[in-house]
Amino acid sequence: MPRTKGDHEARRRDVSEAVWRVLAAQGFGGLTLRAVATELGATTGLLTHYFPAKRDLVAHALDLLDQRTAARPRRAAGTGLAAVRAALLDILPLTAEATASNRIWVSSWDTALADPALSGEYALKYGRSRDKLRELVAAAQELGELPPGDPARIAAGAQSFVLGLVVQALFAPEAFPPPRQTELLDDYLAALVHPWPESR
C-alpha cells in the first residue's frame, strides 16, 4: 500500500521530535544520524531519506531551534523600559523549556563557528535581535525612561550582558538560579537608568 502525503508528514514530524530530543539530551556534539535513528527506533537508512548528509541534519536542527524559540510564549509588556526588560528576560534560562533551548543554542556555537555559512547566518540572527532591542531602547528613550545615548550601543551592551548571563547560568545553575538572574538583570537595567557620572 503506497504511503500518503499525510504519512510522510507524520513521519517527518516524528523525525523532527527525535532530532529535538537528541539535541536536548546531548547537544549538537551528540547529534548524529545514528543517535537520531536510535531515538526514533529506526535505521540510519531511513534517516538518509530526510538527511542525505550530516550538514542537512544540522541545518534541520537549527531550523527546529529557530522555530521553537520563535514559538515560545513571550512575556506581556507594554512599552518603554518594561518592554526592554521583558525582551531580555525572554532570553534568559528562567524555565525548564528556556534552559533546554539555551543549552542547545550554546552547544550549537561550536558547530556554527566551524562552518563559514552558518557563522554568517548566526551573525545575521544576532544582528536582527540587536535591531529589535535597539527599537525598544529608542522607544524607552523617547518616553524618558532611559537617558539619551546611542540606542544601538545600548542594545549591543544589553545583548552581550544577557548572553553572558545565559552562559553563567547554564554552567553554574546553583549560583545563578532564576531569581538571581532576574535580580542581576534588574541591577543592570537600573545602571542604565541611573548611569555613573562621567569622571572628570
C-alpha positions as CSV (number, residue, x, y, z in Angstrom):
1,M,0.0,0.0,0.0
2,P,1.6,3.3,-1.0
3,R,2.4,5.9,1.6
4,T,0.2,9.0,1.6
5,K,1.4,12.6,1.9
6,G,-0.1,12.5,5.4
7,D,2.0,9.5,6.3
8,H,5.1,11.3,5.1
9,E,4.3,14.5,7.1
10,A,3.6,12.4,10.2
11,R,6.9,10.6,9.8
12,R,8.8,13.9,9.3
13,R,7.3,15.2,12.5
14,D,8.4,12.1,14.3
15,V,11.9,12.6,12.9
16,S,11.9,16.2,14.0
17,E,10.8,15.3,17.5
18,A,13.6,12.7,17.7
19,V,16.1,15.3,16.5
20,W,14.9,17.7,19.2
21,R,15.2,15.0,21.9
22,V,18.8,14.2,20.9
23,L,19.6,17.9,20.9
24,A,18.1,18.4,24.4
25,A,19.9,15.4,25.8
26,Q,23.3,15.6,24.0
27,G,23.6,19.0,22.4
28,F,25.0,19.4,18.9
29,G,28.1,17.4,19.8
30,G,25.9,14.3,20.1
31,L,23.8,15.0,17.0
32,T,24.4,12.1,14.6
33,L,22.3,10.1,12.2
34,R,22.9,7.1,14.4
35,A,21.8,8.9,17.6
36,V,18.6,10.2,15.9
37,A,17.9,6.7,14.4
38,T,18.3,5.1,17.9
39,E,16.0,7.7,19.4
40,L,13.4,7.1,16.7
41,G,13.7,3.3,16.8
42,A,14.6,3.3,13.0
43,T,17.5,2.6,10.8
44,T,20.0,5.2,9.6
45,G,19.0,4.2,6.1
46,L,15.5,5.6,6.7
47,L,17.0,8.9,8.0
48,T,19.2,9.4,4.9
49,H,15.9,9.8,3.0
50,Y,15.4,13.0,5.1
51,F,19.1,14.0,5.7
52,P,21.5,12.8,2.9
53,A,24.4,14.3,4.8
54,K,25.3,15.5,8.3
55,R,25.1,19.1,7.1
56,D,21.5,18.5,6.2
57,L,20.8,17.2,9.7
58,V,22.5,20.2,11.3
59,A,20.6,22.6,9.1
60,H,17.3,20.9,10.1
61,A,18.2,21.0,13.8
62,L,19.0,24.8,13.5
63,D,15.6,25.3,11.8
64,L,13.9,23.4,14.6
65,L,15.7,25.5,17.2
66,D,14.6,28.7,15.4
67,Q,11.0,27.6,15.2
68,R,10.8,26.5,18.9
69,T,12.5,29.7,20.0
70,A,10.1,31.8,18.0
71,A,7.1,29.9,19.2
72,R,8.0,30.2,22.9
73,P,5.5,32.3,24.9
74,R,6.7,35.8,25.4
75,R,6.2,38.0,28.5
76,A,3.4,40.5,28.2
77,A,4.9,44.0,28.3
78,G,3.8,47.5,27.4
79,T,6.2,49.9,26.0
80,G,9.4,51.6,27.2
81,L,11.7,50.1,29.8
82,A,9.2,47.4,30.7
83,A,9.3,46.1,27.1
84,V,13.2,46.2,27.1
85,R,13.1,44.2,30.4
86,A,10.6,41.6,29.0
87,A,12.7,41.1,25.9
88,L,15.8,40.5,27.9
89,L,14.0,38.2,30.4
90,D,12.8,36.1,27.4
91,I,16.4,35.3,26.5
92,L,17.4,34.0,30.0
93,P,17.1,30.4,31.1
94,L,14.4,31.1,33.6
95,T,12.2,28.0,32.9
96,A,13.0,24.4,32.1
97,E,12.0,25.0,28.4
98,A,14.1,28.1,28.1
99,T,17.0,26.3,29.8
100,A,16.8,23.4,27.3
101,S,16.7,25.9,24.3
102,N,19.6,27.8,25.7
103,R,21.7,24.6,26.2
104,I,21.1,23.7,22.6
105,W,21.9,27.2,21.4
106,V,25.2,27.3,23.3
107,S,26.1,23.8,22.1
108,S,25.5,24.9,18.5
109,W,28.0,27.7,18.7
110,D,31.0,25.4,18.1
111,T,29.3,23.9,15.0
112,A,28.4,27.3,13.6
113,L,31.9,28.7,14.2
114,A,33.4,25.8,12.2
115,D,31.2,26.5,9.2
116,P,31.5,29.9,7.5
117,A,28.0,29.8,6.1
118,L,26.5,29.0,9.5
119,S,28.7,31.7,11.1
120,G,27.2,34.2,8.7
121,E,23.7,33.1,9.5
122,Y,24.3,33.4,13.2
123,A,25.8,36.9,12.8
124,L,22.6,37.9,11.0
125,K,20.4,36.3,13.6
126,Y,22.1,38.1,16.5
127,G,22.1,41.3,14.4
128,R,18.3,41.1,14.0
129,S,18.0,40.5,17.7
130,R,20.0,43.6,18.4
131,D,18.0,45.6,15.9
132,K,14.7,44.7,17.7
133,L,16.3,45.5,21.0
134,R,17.6,48.9,19.6
135,E,14.0,49.8,18.7
136,L,12.8,49.0,22.2
137,V,15.6,51.1,23.7
138,A,14.9,54.0,21.4
139,A,11.2,53.9,22.4
140,A,12.2,53.9,26.1
141,Q,14.4,56.9,25.5
142,E,11.5,58.7,23.8
143,L,9.4,58.1,26.9
144,G,12.2,59.4,29.1
145,E,12.6,56.1,30.8
146,L,16.2,55.7,29.6
147,P,18.7,58.5,29.3
148,P,19.9,59.8,25.9
149,G,22.6,57.8,24.1
150,D,23.2,55.7,21.1
151,P,20.4,53.1,21.2
152,A,22.4,50.7,19.1
153,R,25.3,50.8,21.5
154,I,23.0,50.3,24.5
155,A,21.3,47.4,22.7
156,A,24.6,45.7,21.9
157,G,25.7,46.1,25.6
158,A,22.4,44.6,26.9
159,Q,22.5,41.7,24.5
160,S,26.1,41.0,25.5
161,F,25.1,41.1,29.1
162,V,22.3,38.7,28.9
163,L,24.2,36.2,26.7
164,G,27.0,36.2,29.2
165,L,24.4,35.7,32.0
166,V,23.0,32.8,30.0
167,V,26.4,31.1,29.9
168,Q,26.9,31.6,33.6
169,A,23.5,30.2,34.5
170,L,24.0,27.1,32.3
171,F,27.4,26.3,33.8
172,A,26.5,27.2,37.4
173,P,22.7,26.9,37.8
174,E,23.1,26.7,41.6
175,A,24.9,30.0,41.7
176,F,22.5,31.6,39.1
177,P,19.0,30.4,39.8
178,P,16.1,32.2,38.1
179,P,15.6,34.8,40.9
180,R,19.3,35.6,40.9
181,Q,19.3,36.0,37.1
182,T,16.3,38.4,37.3
183,E,18.0,40.3,40.1
184,L,21.2,40.8,38.1
185,L,19.2,41.9,35.1
186,D,17.3,44.4,37.1
187,D,20.6,45.7,38.6
188,Y,22.0,46.1,35.0
189,L,18.9,48.0,33.9
190,A,19.0,50.2,37.0
191,A,22.6,51.2,36.0
192,L,21.3,52.1,32.5
193,V,18.6,54.3,34.0
194,H,21.0,55.9,36.5
195,P,24.4,55.7,34.9
196,W,27.6,56.6,36.9
197,P,28.5,60.2,36.3
198,E,31.4,60.6,33.9
199,S,34.7,61.1,35.5
200,R,36.2,64.5,35.0
